[in-house]
Amino acid sequence: MQEKITLVVDYLNKVRTRCTYNAAAKALGITPQALKKLLGKRKPENSWFVNTGTGNPVGYTDEEKHPELHRTKIIIKSAEVLTRNLDL
């Protein structure tokens, strides 16, 4: 599972695009809570996973957020889009 999470984290950092916890969790076949736990420490590389309503990562301080987090308004909200882009 950690390999798949790393694949998603690397992809989001490469395309510099936010993705909802729900979409990522569904694509990985786990719960959003499990995803948050498996991501571990709050750091900029993991801040691309965001809350559907706010568009921000849950519980992150400004220092823990990636500096380019809001460079685009696009947020991946569909597990299907993420799955297609990553071939999970």
MARKE-812831 format. One record per atom (N, C-alpha, C): atom name; residue number from 0; chain; x, y, z. Coordinates in Angstrom, 2 decimals. Layout:
! MARKE-812831
+----+-----+---+---------+---------+---------+
|  a |   k | c |       u |       v |       w |
+----+-----+---+---------+---------+---------+
| CA | NUM | A |       X |       Y |       Z |
...
+----+-----+---+---------+---------+---------+
//
This chain:
! MARKE-812831
+----+-----+---+---------+---------+---------+
|  a |   k | c |       u |       v |       w |
+----+-----+---+---------+---------+---------+
|  N |   0 | A |    0.82 |   -1.20 |    0.00 |
| CA |   0 | A |    0.00 |    0.00 |    0.00 |
|  C |   0 | A |    0.86 |    1.26 |    0.00 |
|  N |   1 | A |    1.95 |    1.22 |    0.76 |
| CA |   1 | A |    2.81 |    2.41 |    0.86 |
|  C |   1 | A |    3.40 |    2.77 |   -0.52 |
|  N |   2 | A |    3.68 |    1.75 |   -1.35 |
| CA |   2 | A |    4.19 |    2.02 |   -2.70 |
|  C |   2 | A |    3.18 |    2.79 |   -3.52 |
|  N |   3 | A |    1.90 |    2.41 |   -3.42 |
| CA |   3 | A |    0.85 |    3.11 |   -4.17 |
|  C |   3 | A |    0.67 |    4.54 |   -3.66 |
|  N |   4 | A |    0.76 |    4.72 |   -2.36 |
| CA |   4 | A |    0.64 |    6.06 |   -1.79 |
|  C |   4 | A |    1.80 |    6.93 |   -2.27 |
|  N |   5 | A |    2.99 |    6.37 |   -2.28 |
| CA |   5 | A |    4.16 |    7.10 |   -2.77 |
|  C |   5 | A |    3.98 |    7.48 |   -4.24 |
|  N |   6 | A |    3.41 |    6.59 |   -5.02 |
| CA |   6 | A |    3.14 |    6.86 |   -6.43 |
|  C |   6 | A |    2.19 |    8.06 |   -6.57 |
|  N |   7 | A |    1.14 |    8.09 |   -5.76 |
| CA |   7 | A |    0.18 |    9.19 |   -5.80 |
|  C |   7 | A |    0.84 |   10.50 |   -5.33 |
|  N |   8 | A |    1.59 |   10.45 |   -4.24 |
| CA |   8 | A |    2.27 |   11.64 |   -3.71 |
|  C |   8 | A |    3.24 |   12.18 |   -4.77 |
|  N |   9 | A |    4.01 |   11.31 |   -5.38 |
| CA |   9 | A |    4.97 |   11.74 |   -6.41 |
|  C |   9 | A |    4.25 |   12.37 |   -7.60 |
|  N |  10 | A |    3.15 |   11.77 |   -8.00 |
| CA |  10 | A |    2.37 |   12.30 |   -9.12 |
|  C |  10 | A |    1.84 |   13.70 |   -8.81 |
|  N |  11 | A |    1.23 |   13.86 |   -7.63 |
| CA |  11 | A |    0.66 |   15.16 |   -7.28 |
|  C |  11 | A |    1.74 |   16.23 |   -7.17 |
|  N |  12 | A |    2.91 |   15.86 |   -6.68 |
| CA |  12 | A |    4.02 |   16.82 |   -6.60 |
|  C |  12 | A |    4.53 |   17.17 |   -8.00 |
|  N |  13 | A |    4.51 |   16.21 |   -8.89 |
| CA |  13 | A |    4.98 |   16.45 |  -10.27 |
|  C |  13 | A |    4.03 |   17.39 |  -11.02 |
|  N |  14 | A |    2.72 |   17.14 |  -10.91 |
| CA |  14 | A |    1.75 |   17.97 |  -11.63 |
|  C |  14 | A |    1.32 |   19.20 |  -10.84 |
|  N |  15 | A |    1.75 |   19.28 |   -9.57 |
| CA |  15 | A |    1.45 |   20.42 |   -8.70 |
|  C |  15 | A |   -0.05 |   20.71 |   -8.67 |
|  N |  16 | A |   -0.83 |   19.65 |   -8.41 |
| CA |  16 | A |   -2.28 |   19.77 |   -8.40 |
|  C |  16 | A |   -2.82 |   19.11 |   -7.14 |
|  N |  17 | A |   -3.79 |   19.77 |   -6.51 |
| CA |  17 | A |   -4.42 |   19.23 |   -5.31 |
|  C |  17 | A |   -5.37 |   18.09 |   -5.66 |
|  N |  18 | A |   -5.60 |   17.22 |   -4.70 |
| CA |  18 | A |   -6.50 |   16.08 |   -4.85 |
|  C |  18 | A |   -7.22 |   15.90 |   -3.52 |
|  N |  19 | A |   -8.52 |   15.62 |   -3.58 |
| CA |  19 | A |   -9.24 |   15.42 |   -2.33 |
|  C |  19 | A |   -8.82 |   14.11 |   -1.67 |
|  N |  20 | A |   -8.89 |   14.11 |   -0.35 |
| CA |  20 | A |   -8.62 |   12.87 |    0.39 |
|  C |  20 | A |   -9.55 |   11.77 |   -0.09 |
|  N |  21 | A |  -10.83 |   12.12 |   -0.31 |
| CA |  21 | A |  -11.82 |   11.12 |   -0.73 |
|  C |  21 | A |  -11.46 |   10.47 |   -2.06 |
|  N |  22 | A |  -11.07 |   11.28 |   -3.05 |
| CA |  22 | A |  -10.73 |   10.75 |   -4.38 |
|  C |  22 | A |   -9.50 |    9.84 |   -4.29 |
|  N |  23 | A |   -8.49 |   10.29 |   -3.57 |
| CA |  23 | A |   -7.27 |    9.49 |   -3.45 |
|  C |  23 | A |   -7.54 |    8.20 |   -2.70 |
|  N |  24 | A |   -8.28 |    8.29 |   -1.62 |
| CA |  24 | A |   -8.58 |    7.10 |   -0.81 |
|  C |  24 | A |   -9.38 |    6.08 |   -1.63 |
|  N |  25 | A |  -10.39 |    6.56 |   -2.36 |
| CA |  25 | A |  -11.20 |    5.66 |   -3.18 |
|  C |  25 | A |  -10.35 |    4.99 |   -4.25 |
|  N |  26 | A |   -9.46 |    5.75 |   -4.88 |
| CA |  26 | A |   -8.58 |    5.19 |   -5.91 |
|  C |  26 | A |   -7.65 |    4.12 |   -5.33 |
|  N |  27 | A |   -7.27 |    4.31 |   -4.07 |
| CA |  27 | A |   -6.37 |    3.37 |   -3.40 |
|  C |  27 | A |   -7.12 |    2.21 |   -2.72 |
|  N |  28 | A |   -8.44 |    2.34 |   -2.62 |
| CA |  28 | A |   -9.23 |    1.29 |   -1.99 |
|  C |  28 | A |   -9.16 |    1.28 |   -0.47 |
|  N |  29 | A |   -8.95 |    2.48 |    0.11 |
| CA |  29 | A |   -8.88 |    2.62 |    1.57 |
|  C |  29 | A |   -9.79 |    3.78 |    1.99 |
|  N |  30 | A |   -9.94 |    3.99 |    3.29 |
| CA |  30 | A |  -10.74 |    5.11 |    3.78 |
|  C |  30 | A |   -9.89 |    6.38 |    3.81 |
|  N |  31 | A |  -10.54 |    7.55 |    3.76 |
| CA |  31 | A |   -9.78 |    8.79 |    3.89 |
|  C |  31 | A |   -8.99 |    8.85 |    5.19 |
|  N |  32 | A |   -9.57 |    8.32 |    6.27 |
| CA |  32 | A |   -8.86 |    8.32 |    7.56 |
|  C |  32 | A |   -7.60 |    7.46 |    7.48 |
|  N |  33 | A |   -7.68 |    6.31 |    6.83 |
| CA |  33 | A |   -6.51 |    5.46 |    6.67 |
|  C |  33 | A |   -5.44 |    6.15 |    5.83 |
|  N |  34 | A |   -5.87 |    6.87 |    4.80 |
| CA |  34 | A |   -4.91 |    7.61 |    3.96 |
|  C |  34 | A |   -4.18 |    8.64 |    4.80 |
|  N |  35 | A |   -4.92 |    9.41 |    5.59 |
| CA |  35 | A |   -4.28 |   10.44 |    6.43 |
|  C |  35 | A |   -3.26 |    9.81 |    7.37 |
|  N |  36 | A |   -3.61 |    8.67 |    7.92 |
| CA |  36 | A |   -2.71 |    7.98 |    8.85 |
|  C |  36 | A |   -1.46 |    7.47 |    8.12 |
|  N |  37 | A |   -1.66 |    6.89 |    6.94 |
| CA |  37 | A |   -0.54 |    6.34 |    6.17 |
|  C |  37 | A |    0.38 |    7.42 |    5.60 |
|  N |  38 | A |   -0.15 |    8.62 |    5.40 |
| CA |  38 | A |    0.69 |    9.71 |    4.91 |
|  C |  38 | A |    1.72 |   10.11 |    5.95 |
|  N |  39 | A |    1.36 |    9.93 |    7.21 |
| CA |  39 | A |    2.31 |   10.23 |    8.28 |
|  C |  39 | A |    2.46 |   11.72 |    8.53 |
|  N |  40 | A |    3.69 |   12.13 |    8.72 |
| CA |  40 | A |    4.02 |   13.49 |    9.12 |
|  C |  40 | A |    3.50 |   14.53 |    8.12 |
|  N |  41 | A |    3.00 |   15.62 |    8.67 |
| CA |  41 | A |    2.56 |   16.73 |    7.82 |
|  C |  41 | A |    3.79 |   17.42 |    7.24 |
|  N |  42 | A |    3.86 |   17.46 |    5.91 |
| CA |  42 | A |    4.97 |   18.11 |    5.23 |
|  C |  42 | A |    4.48 |   18.59 |    3.87 |
|  N |  43 | A |    5.17 |   19.54 |    3.26 |
| CA |  43 | A |    4.72 |   20.11 |    1.99 |
|  C |  43 | A |    4.41 |   19.08 |    0.91 |
|  N |  44 | A |    5.19 |   18.02 |    0.82 |
| CA |  44 | A |    4.98 |   17.00 |   -0.21 |
|  C |  44 | A |    3.63 |   16.30 |   -0.06 |
|  N |  45 | A |    3.12 |   16.25 |    1.16 |
| CA |  45 | A |    1.83 |   15.58 |    1.42 |
|  C |  45 | A |    0.65 |   16.55 |    1.45 |
|  N |  46 | A |    0.92 |   17.83 |    1.32 |
| CA |  46 | A |   -0.14 |   18.83 |    1.47 |
|  C |  46 | A |   -1.05 |   18.94 |    0.25 |
|  N |  47 | A |   -0.76 |   18.20 |   -0.81 |
| CA |  47 | A |   -1.61 |   18.21 |   -2.01 |
|  C |  47 | A |   -2.94 |   17.50 |   -1.76 |
|  N |  48 | A |   -3.02 |   16.71 |   -0.70 |
| CA |  48 | A |   -4.27 |   16.04 |   -0.34 |
|  C |  48 | A |   -5.10 |   17.02 |    0.48 |
|  N |  49 | A |   -6.29 |   17.34 |   -0.02 |
| CA |  49 | A |   -7.07 |   18.41 |    0.59 |
|  C |  49 | A |   -8.50 |   18.01 |    0.92 |
|  N |  50 | A |   -9.11 |   18.79 |    1.79 |
| CA |  50 | A |  -10.52 |   18.64 |    2.15 |
|  C |  50 | A |  -11.37 |   19.12 |    0.98 |
|  N |  51 | A |  -12.42 |   18.39 |    0.69 |
| CA |  51 | A |  -13.30 |   18.73 |   -0.44 |
|  C |  51 | A |  -13.90 |   20.13 |   -0.30 |
|  N |  52 | A |  -14.33 |   20.48 |    0.90 |
| CA |  52 | A |  -15.00 |   21.77 |    1.12 |
|  C |  52 | A |  -14.07 |   22.97 |    1.11 |
|  N |  53 | A |  -12.91 |   22.83 |    1.72 |
| CA |  53 | A |  -12.02 |   23.99 |    1.88 |
|  C |  53 | A |  -10.94 |   24.09 |    0.81 |
|  N |  54 | A |  -10.58 |   22.96 |    0.21 |
| CA |  54 | A |   -9.48 |   22.97 |   -0.76 |
|  C |  54 | A |   -8.12 |   23.06 |   -0.09 |
|  N |  55 | A |   -8.10 |   22.85 |    1.22 |
| CA |  55 | A |   -6.85 |   22.90 |    1.98 |
|  C |  55 | A |   -6.62 |   21.58 |    2.70 |
|  N |  56 | A |   -5.35 |   21.27 |    2.96 |
| CA |  56 | A |   -5.05 |   20.07 |    3.73 |
|  C |  56 | A |   -5.50 |   20.24 |    5.18 |
|  N |  57 | A |   -6.01 |   19.20 |    5.78 |
| CA |  57 | A |   -6.56 |   19.26 |    7.13 |
|  C |  57 | A |   -5.45 |   19.35 |    8.17 |
|  N |  58 | A |   -5.52 |   20.40 |    9.00 |
| CA |  58 | A |   -4.61 |   20.55 |   10.13 |
|  C |  58 | A |   -3.22 |   21.04 |    9.80 |
|  N |  59 | A |   -2.95 |   21.40 |    8.57 |
| CA |  59 | A |   -1.61 |   21.86 |    8.18 |
|  C |  59 | A |   -1.43 |   23.34 |    8.51 |
|  N |  60 | A |   -0.25 |   23.70 |    9.01 |
| CA |  60 | A |    0.09 |   25.10 |    9.20 |
|  C |  60 | A |    0.59 |   25.62 |    7.85 |
|  N |  61 | A |    0.72 |   26.93 |    7.72 |
| CA |  61 | A |    1.23 |   27.51 |    6.47 |
|  C |  61 | A |    2.62 |   26.99 |    6.14 |
|  N |  62 | A |    3.44 |   26.76 |    7.15 |
| CA |  62 | A |    4.80 |   26.26 |    6.93 |
|  C |  62 | A |    4.81 |   24.82 |    6.41 |
|  N |  63 | A |    3.75 |   24.06 |    6.74 |
| CA |  63 | A |    3.67 |   22.66 |    6.32 |
|  C |  63 | A |    3.05 |   22.50 |    4.93 |
|  N |  64 | A |    2.49 |   23.58 |    4.39 |
| CA |  64 | A |    1.85 |   23.53 |    3.07 |
|  C |  64 | A |    2.88 |   23.80 |    1.98 |
|  N |  65 | A |    2.69 |   23.16 |    0.83 |
| CA |  65 | A |    3.57 |   23.41 |   -0.31 |
|  C |  65 | A |    3.37 |   24.86 |   -0.77 |
|  N |  66 | A |    4.47 |   25.57 |   -1.11 |
| CA |  66 | A |    4.33 |   26.97 |   -1.50 |
|  C |  66 | A |    3.47 |   27.17 |   -2.76 |
|  N |  67 | A |    3.35 |   26.17 |   -3.60 |
| CA |  67 | A |    2.56 |   26.30 |   -4.83 |
|  C |  67 | A |    1.18 |   25.65 |   -4.72 |
|  N |  68 | A |    0.74 |   25.39 |   -3.51 |
| CA |  68 | A |   -0.51 |   24.68 |   -3.27 |
|  C |  68 | A |   -1.71 |   25.29 |   -4.01 |
|  N |  69 | A |   -1.75 |   26.60 |   -4.09 |
| CA |  69 | A |   -2.91 |   27.28 |   -4.70 |
|  C |  69 | A |   -2.56 |   27.90 |   -6.05 |
|  N |  70 | A |   -1.56 |   27.33 |   -6.75 |
| CA |  70 | A |   -1.16 |   27.90 |   -8.04 |
|  C |  70 | A |   -2.24 |   27.71 |   -9.10 |
|  N |  71 | A |   -3.12 |   26.73 |   -8.90 |
| CA |  71 | A |   -4.23 |   26.50 |   -9.81 |
|  C |  71 | A |   -5.50 |   26.22 |   -9.01 |
|  N |  72 | A |   -6.64 |   26.51 |   -9.61 |
| CA |  72 | A |   -7.90 |   26.25 |   -8.93 |
|  C |  72 | A |   -8.33 |   24.80 |   -9.12 |
|  N |  73 | A |   -7.64 |   24.08 |   -9.99 |
| CA |  73 | A |   -8.00 |   22.70 |  -10.28 |
|  C |  73 | A |   -7.73 |   21.81 |   -9.07 |
|  N |  74 | A |   -8.72 |   20.99 |   -8.73 |
| CA |  74 | A |   -8.58 |   19.99 |   -7.67 |
|  C |  74 | A |   -9.12 |   18.68 |   -8.23 |
|  N |  75 | A |   -8.34 |   17.63 |   -8.14 |
| CA |  75 | A |   -8.81 |   16.31 |   -8.58 |
|  C |  75 | A |   -9.82 |   15.83 |   -7.54 |
|  N |  76 | A |  -11.07 |   15.65 |   -7.97 |
| CA |  76 | A |  -12.13 |   15.25 |   -7.05 |
|  C |  76 | A |  -12.70 |   13.88 |   -7.39 |
|  N |  77 | A |  -12.12 |   13.24 |   -8.39 |
| CA |  77 | A |  -12.64 |   11.96 |   -8.87 |
|  C |  77 | A |  -11.58 |   10.87 |   -8.79 |
|  N |  78 | A |  -11.95 |    9.77 |   -8.14 |
| CA |  78 | A |  -11.03 |    8.63 |   -8.07 |
|  C |  78 | A |  -10.73 |    8.11 |   -9.48 |
|  N |  79 | A |  -11.71 |    8.20 |  -10.37 |
| CA |  79 | A |  -11.54 |    7.71 |  -11.73 |
|  C |  79 | A |  -10.46 |    8.50 |  -12.47 |
|  N |  80 | A |  -10.45 |    9.81 |  -12.29 |
| CA |  80 | A |   -9.44 |   10.65 |  -12.93 |
|  C |  80 | A |   -8.05 |   10.27 |  -12.42 |
|  N |  81 | A |   -7.92 |   10.15 |  -11.12 |
| CA |  81 | A |   -6.64 |    9.80 |  -10.52 |
|  C |  81 | A |   -6.19 |    8.41 |  -10.97 |
|  N |  82 | A |   -7.10 |    7.48 |  -10.98 |
| CA |  82 | A |   -6.80 |    6.11 |  -11.41 |
|  C |  82 | A |   -6.35 |    6.07 |  -12.86 |
|  N |  83 | A |   -7.05 |    6.82 |  -13.70 |
| CA |  83 | A |   -6.70 |    6.86 |  -15.12 |
|  C |  83 | A |   -5.32 |    7.49 |  -15.32 |
|  N |  84 | A |   -5.04 |    8.57 |  -14.62 |
| CA |  84 | A |   -3.76 |    9.26 |  -14.77 |
|  C |  84 | A |   -2.59 |    8.44 |  -14.24 |
|  N |  85 | A |   -2.85 |    7.60 |  -13.27 |
| CA |  85 | A |   -1.77 |    6.82 |  -12.63 |
|  C |  85 | A |   -1.77 |    5.35 |  -13.02 |
|  N |  86 | A |   -2.81 |    4.88 |  -13.65 |
| CA |  86 | A |   -2.93 |    3.47 |  -14.00 |
|  C |  86 | A |   -2.80 |    2.60 |  -12.75 |
|  N |  87 | A |   -3.55 |    2.95 |  -11.70 |
| CA |  87 | A |   -3.51 |    2.19 |  -10.43 |
|  C |  87 | A |   -4.20 |    0.84 |  -10.57 |
+----+-----+---+---------+---------+---------+
//
